[in-house]
Amino acid sequence: MGYGVFIHRSDSIYDDSPAERYQFPSQYLGRVQSCIGDWIVYYEPRKVAETRGYFAIAKIESVVPDPTASGMYLALIEPGSYLDFVNPVPFTDASGAVIEQGVLNEQGRISGRAQSAVRPLSPNDFNRIVMLGLNESEPLLPRAGEEAPGFGEQQVPFEFEQSRDRASFTVSRIVRDRIFRRTVLRAYSERCAISGLRLINGRGRAEVAAAHIRPVEASGPDIISNGIALSGTVHWMFDRGLVSLADDLKILVSRQANDPESIRALINLSGYARPPERPSDRPHPHFLQWHREHCFKQ
């Protein structure tokens, strides 16, 4: 087992779903297999406009041949392991120093290894990237009056347990919820996607929550495309299936609602949910379909 870097871009030609699977050709089979049972870091190349750099972690559960494409394989992601970084990590820091030291040759220059779509990652580089990516220097607080678990206590640190020559990485549910809230609210500019309102309380915190489209309890991953920013009342209605979204983000109101006109009064005038700026952060049709089939009261 060992850590790895997997290159992924939002406009990829491969059949990737970062929180669920990573498609790759046979030439990388050995490298990917060496990561089974361990953590990988997703990286978006520098040549991509507005690149996120190193943007997430996930754990490889298994590798199987792709049944839909000859000569291709799928790295299956362990459910519940994917996590977007609070702070995407650039390839180089402010001083120009390369974050991933393993891509440097003996002369200290960037080698061709940096171009590889799948490459091994040393424990030191892994730890450095993860600590930078999950550093919450300005954590978002819950809305006024909320008592979300963990927010009123000292922040739970990232747990790195040294085991022989490798580090195993675990993140508690409290930390994951905090990070998910931060990344989703930032993607939506702290504005409710359905009502369009951006309300700030007296403490300077947004009166909006980060909702999972497919809940964690139903194997919903902590990826931004499975999240949506919703105000309190709208969040309640979304969780109870009184509202949902079509794949084009048209807002759907349940015909079983006892007061549909009042619900429509809370919806922004366009009738469509406001999407994040980055296309890759938009609610994924796969998760929206799950919500319509399992939560929405048709």
Backbone torsions as a table, in degrees:
resi	resn	phi	psi	omega
1	MET	NA	154.6	179.1
2	GLY	-173.8	161.0	178.5
3	TYR	-75.8	161.0	178.7
4	GLY	-152.2	165.2	172.9
5	VAL	-115.2	126.1	177.2
6	PHE	-113.7	121.9	177.6
7	ILE	-80.2	130.6	177.4
8	HIS	-142.3	137.7	175.2
9	ARG	-129.2	147.7	-173.8
10	SER	-62.5	-25.5	179.5
11	ASP	-100.3	25.4	-176.8
12	SER	-60.0	145.7	175.8
13	ILE	-82.2	-10.5	-177.9
14	TYR	-85.3	157.2	-178.9
15	ASP	-85.5	69.2	-178.4
16	ASP	-97.1	145.5	166.9
17	SER	-140.1	91.5	-165.1
18	PRO	-47.9	-32.9	-179.2
19	ALA	-84.4	-5.2	-175.3
20	GLU	-128.2	-41.2	-175.4
21	ARG	-157.7	157.6	176.7
22	TYR	-135.2	117.7	-178.4
23	GLN	-90.5	138.8	-178.4
24	PHE	-153.5	156.6	178.4
25	PRO	-80.0	166.3	-173.0
26	SER	-62.2	-23.3	-178.0
27	GLN	-62.6	-21.6	-179.8
28	TYR	-102.2	7.1	-173.5
29	LEU	-56.6	-47.6	-178.6
30	GLY	-61.5	-42.1	-179.2
31	ARG	-65.9	-41.4	-179.5
32	VAL	-69.0	-41.0	179.6
33	GLN	-60.7	-32.0	179.6
34	SER	-68.9	-12.7	179.8
35	CYS	-97.1	-3.5	-178.3
36	ILE	-58.5	130.3	-179.2
37	GLY	84.3	4.5	-178.5
38	ASP	-133.8	179.9	-173.2
39	TRP	-93.5	146.3	173.7
40	ILE	-127.0	158.8	176.5
41	VAL	-113.2	130.5	175.5
42	TYR	-83.5	140.2	-178.1
43	TYR	-134.2	133.8	175.4
44	GLU	-103.6	124.3	-173.7
45	PRO	-57.1	153.5	-178.9
46	ARG	-65.6	-25.0	-178.4
47	LYS	-75.4	-8.9	176.1
48	VAL	-78.0	131.1	179.6
49	ALA	-59.0	134.7	-178.8
50	GLU	52.7	45.8	-178.8
51	THR	-56.7	147.0	175.9
52	ARG	-91.9	-6.9	-176.2
53	GLY	64.7	-136.2	174.6
54	TYR	-78.2	118.5	-168.7
55	PHE	-124.6	-7.7	-178.1
56	ALA	-166.6	165.0	173.1
57	ILE	-123.7	157.9	175.8
58	ALA	-160.5	163.3	-179.8
59	LYS	-114.5	132.4	-178.8
60	ILE	-82.0	120.7	-179.9
61	GLU	-88.3	-44.4	-178.1
62	SER	-163.4	169.6	177.4
63	VAL	-129.3	130.2	-178.6
64	VAL	-136.0	153.8	173.3
65	PRO	-62.4	141.9	177.7
66	ASP	-75.6	115.7	-177.1
67	PRO	-68.2	-12.3	-176.1
68	THR	-104.6	-7.2	-176.0
69	ALA	-144.3	117.7	-179.3
70	SER	-64.6	135.4	177.7
71	GLY	79.8	3.0	179.7
72	MET	-111.5	155.9	-179.5
73	TYR	-130.6	162.4	177.4
74	LEU	-123.4	126.3	169.3
75	ALA	-90.8	114.8	-177.4
76	LEU	-88.5	131.7	-176.2
77	ILE	-87.0	135.0	177.9
78	GLU	-62.5	125.5	-179.0
79	PRO	-55.1	135.9	177.9
80	GLY	82.3	1.1	-176.7
81	SER	-94.1	-28.0	-176.8
82	TYR	-63.8	139.9	177.1
83	LEU	-152.4	122.7	174.8
84	ASP	-69.2	145.0	175.5
85	PHE	-73.2	144.4	171.3
86	VAL	-64.0	-42.6	-179.8
87	ASN	-123.1	104.2	173.7
88	PRO	-52.9	137.4	-174.3
89	VAL	-100.7	122.4	-179.8
90	PRO	-71.7	162.1	179.8
91	PHE	-63.2	-36.2	176.6
92	THR	-126.1	151.7	179.4
93	ASP	-85.5	-174.2	-175.7
94	ALA	-60.5	-26.9	-179.9
95	SER	-88.2	-3.4	-179.3
96	GLY	93.3	0.9	-179.6
97	ALA	-75.7	138.4	-179.5
98	VAL	-74.3	129.4	-179.2
99	ILE	-70.5	-44.5	-178.3
100	GLU	-90.6	91.2	-174.0
101	GLN	-62.7	-22.6	-177.6
102	GLY	-67.1	-12.7	-179.9
103	VAL	-90.9	0.9	179.4
104	LEU	-90.6	143.0	176.6
105	ASN	-87.3	-174.2	-176.9
106	GLU	-63.4	-23.5	178.2
107	GLN	-88.2	2.5	179.3
108	GLY	79.2	17.6	179.4
109	ARG	-105.7	156.8	-179.7
110	ILE	-68.4	124.8	-177.9
111	SER	-93.0	173.0	178.3
112	GLY	-64.0	-17.5	178.7
113	ARG	-58.4	-28.9	-178.6
114	ALA	-66.4	-17.2	-179.5
115	GLN	-89.4	-8.4	-175.8
116	SER	-70.3	135.0	-178.1
117	ALA	-68.3	-28.3	176.2
118	VAL	-133.7	126.6	-178.7
119	ARG	-148.2	151.3	177.8
120	PRO	-69.1	157.2	-178.1
121	LEU	-134.0	129.3	-178.8
122	SER	-72.2	155.2	176.4
123	PRO	-56.1	-39.2	-179.9
124	ASN	-64.6	-43.4	178.7
125	ASP	-66.5	-39.8	178.6
126	PHE	-60.4	-50.4	-179.5
127	ASN	-59.6	-42.1	-178.9
128	ARG	-63.6	-46.7	-178.1
129	ILE	-65.2	-44.7	-177.9
130	VAL	-65.8	-42.6	-179.9
131	MET	-64.0	-36.8	176.2
132	LEU	-70.0	-41.5	-176.6
133	GLY	-69.9	-30.1	-176.7
134	LEU	-107.4	16.4	179.4
135	ASN	-78.1	114.4	-179.8
136	GLU	-100.7	82.7	-178.7
137	SER	-72.8	-28.3	178.9
138	GLU	-132.3	74.3	-175.9
139	PRO	-65.4	142.6	175.4
140	LEU	-74.7	142.5	179.1
141	LEU	-100.5	159.7	177.7
142	PRO	-68.3	165.2	178.7
143	ARG	-64.3	157.8	-177.6
144	ALA	-57.7	131.2	178.4
145	GLY	91.9	-15.7	179.0
146	GLU	-77.1	148.8	176.5
147	GLU	-128.3	58.3	-179.7
148	ALA	-63.6	140.3	-178.2
149	PRO	-55.2	128.5	173.8
150	GLY	95.0	-23.2	-175.5
151	PHE	-74.2	-29.4	-178.9
152	GLY	-86.5	-1.0	-178.8
153	GLU	-110.3	178.5	175.8
154	GLN	-63.8	140.3	-177.1
155	GLN	-61.4	138.8	-179.7
156	VAL	-79.7	125.6	-177.6
157	PRO	-77.1	164.5	173.5
158	PHE	-72.5	136.6	-174.8
159	GLU	-101.3	116.4	175.0
160	PHE	-114.0	114.8	-179.5
161	GLU	-107.1	118.6	179.4
162	GLN	-76.3	125.3	178.9
163	SER	-132.0	103.8	-176.0
164	ARG	57.7	-118.7	-175.2
165	ASP	-103.3	13.9	-178.4
166	ARG	-136.8	158.8	178.7
167	ALA	-109.2	130.4	173.6
168	SER	-96.5	136.7	-172.9
169	PHE	-111.3	125.3	176.0
170	THR	-130.4	145.0	177.6
171	VAL	-127.9	127.9	-178.9
172	SER	-70.9	161.4	178.8
173	ARG	-62.9	-35.0	179.0
174	ILE	-61.9	-45.6	179.3
175	VAL	-65.5	-42.8	-179.7
176	ARG	-60.8	-43.3	179.1
177	ASP	-62.0	-39.7	-179.9
178	ARG	-66.1	-43.3	-179.5
179	ILE	-68.5	-41.9	179.0
180	PHE	-60.3	-44.2	178.8
181	ARG	-58.8	-45.2	-176.8
182	ARG	-64.1	-45.8	-176.8
183	THR	-69.1	-39.4	-179.4
184	VAL	-69.6	-45.7	-179.6
185	LEU	-63.3	-35.8	177.2
186	ARG	-66.6	-39.9	180.0
187	ALA	-62.5	-34.0	-178.3
188	TYR	-99.4	12.5	-179.7
189	SER	53.8	34.8	177.4
190	GLU	57.8	31.9	-179.1
191	ARG	-117.2	137.0	177.3
192	CYS	-63.7	124.5	-175.4
193	ALA	-67.3	-29.2	-175.2
194	ILE	-92.5	-44.9	179.4
195	SER	-83.3	-26.8	-177.0
196	GLY	84.0	0.2	-176.5
197	LEU	-83.0	141.8	173.4
198	ARG	-123.7	94.0	-176.4
199	LEU	-105.4	133.7	-179.6
200	ILE	-116.1	129.9	-178.8
201	ASN	-80.1	179.2	-175.6
202	GLY	-63.5	-18.4	178.5
203	ARG	-94.1	6.3	178.3
204	GLY	82.1	15.6	-178.9
205	ARG	-106.4	146.3	-177.6
206	ALA	-72.4	134.2	176.2
207	GLU	-85.1	66.1	-178.0
208	VAL	-152.7	149.6	-178.4
209	ALA	-117.4	159.1	175.2
210	ALA	-98.1	110.7	-177.5
211	ALA	-99.9	137.5	169.5
212	HIS	-77.6	133.1	176.3
213	ILE	-71.8	-52.1	168.9
214	ARG	-101.1	116.0	-172.5
215	PRO	-61.3	155.5	176.8
216	VAL	-57.5	-39.2	-178.9
217	GLU	-63.4	-19.8	178.1
218	ALA	-108.6	30.4	178.5
219	SER	66.8	28.5	175.2
220	GLY	-76.9	129.1	-176.5
221	PRO	-80.5	160.5	178.5
222	ASP	-89.0	60.1	178.3
223	ILE	-115.5	145.4	-174.7
224	ILE	-56.6	-36.4	-178.2
225	SER	-70.9	-6.6	171.4
226	ASN	-105.9	18.2	-178.9
227	GLY	-127.8	158.3	176.4
228	ILE	-153.8	139.9	179.8
229	ALA	-85.0	124.5	-177.0
230	LEU	-137.6	142.1	173.8
231	SER	-72.4	167.5	-171.1
232	GLY	-54.0	-53.9	-177.6
233	THR	-65.3	-42.0	-179.7
234	VAL	-65.9	-39.2	177.4
235	HIS	-59.4	-45.4	178.7
236	TRP	-58.8	-44.3	-178.9
237	MET	-68.1	-37.1	-179.5
238	PHE	-66.1	-44.6	-179.8
239	ASP	-65.0	-29.8	-177.5
240	ARG	-97.3	8.8	172.3
241	GLY	76.7	17.1	177.6
242	LEU	-81.4	-23.1	173.4
243	VAL	-134.9	153.9	175.8
244	SER	-153.3	-173.0	-178.0
245	LEU	-132.5	139.9	170.4
246	ALA	-77.8	170.1	-178.9
247	ASP	-61.4	-29.2	178.0
248	ASP	-87.6	10.6	178.2
249	LEU	73.3	15.8	171.5
250	LYS	-66.1	135.2	-176.9
251	ILE	-81.0	125.8	-178.5
252	LEU	-105.0	134.3	178.3
253	VAL	-113.0	129.9	-177.2
254	SER	-66.6	138.0	176.3
255	ARG	-75.8	-8.5	177.6
256	GLN	-89.0	-5.0	179.6
257	ALA	-66.5	139.4	-177.3
258	ASN	-77.2	-16.8	-179.6
259	ASP	-142.7	68.2	-175.6
260	PRO	-61.5	-31.6	-179.0
261	GLU	-66.2	-36.4	177.5
262	SER	-68.2	-35.2	177.0
263	ILE	-65.0	-44.8	-179.6
264	ARG	-63.2	-27.1	178.8
265	ALA	-67.7	-21.1	179.4
266	LEU	-88.0	-9.6	-176.1
267	ILE	-87.2	140.4	178.3
268	ASN	-62.3	155.1	-169.3
269	LEU	-61.9	-24.2	-178.5
270	SER	-70.6	-25.1	-177.1
271	GLY	81.9	3.0	180.0
272	TYR	-124.0	145.5	176.6
273	ALA	-67.5	143.4	178.1
274	ARG	-78.5	121.1	-176.9
275	PRO	-85.8	161.5	172.1
276	PRO	-67.3	164.4	-179.7
277	GLU	-67.9	-42.0	-179.1
278	ARG	-78.0	123.9	179.1
279	PRO	-54.8	-35.4	-177.8
280	SER	-70.3	-16.0	179.4
281	ASP	-89.4	-9.8	-179.3
282	ARG	-61.4	150.3	175.3
283	PRO	-54.1	126.9	-176.7
284	HIS	-78.0	137.5	179.7
285	PRO	-54.1	-31.6	179.5
286	HIS	-61.0	-43.0	179.8
287	PHE	-76.7	-36.2	177.9
288	LEU	-64.0	-39.6	177.9
289	GLN	-61.8	-41.3	178.5
290	TRP	-60.2	-44.0	-178.7
291	HIS	-63.5	-42.1	-179.8
292	ARG	-65.5	-36.9	-176.0
293	GLU	-81.5	-28.0	-173.1
294	HIS	-113.4	-18.6	-177.1
295	CYS	-118.4	-43.1	-171.6
296	PHE	-67.0	131.3	177.4
297	LYS	-87.4	97.7	-174.6
298	GLN	-61.2	NA	NA
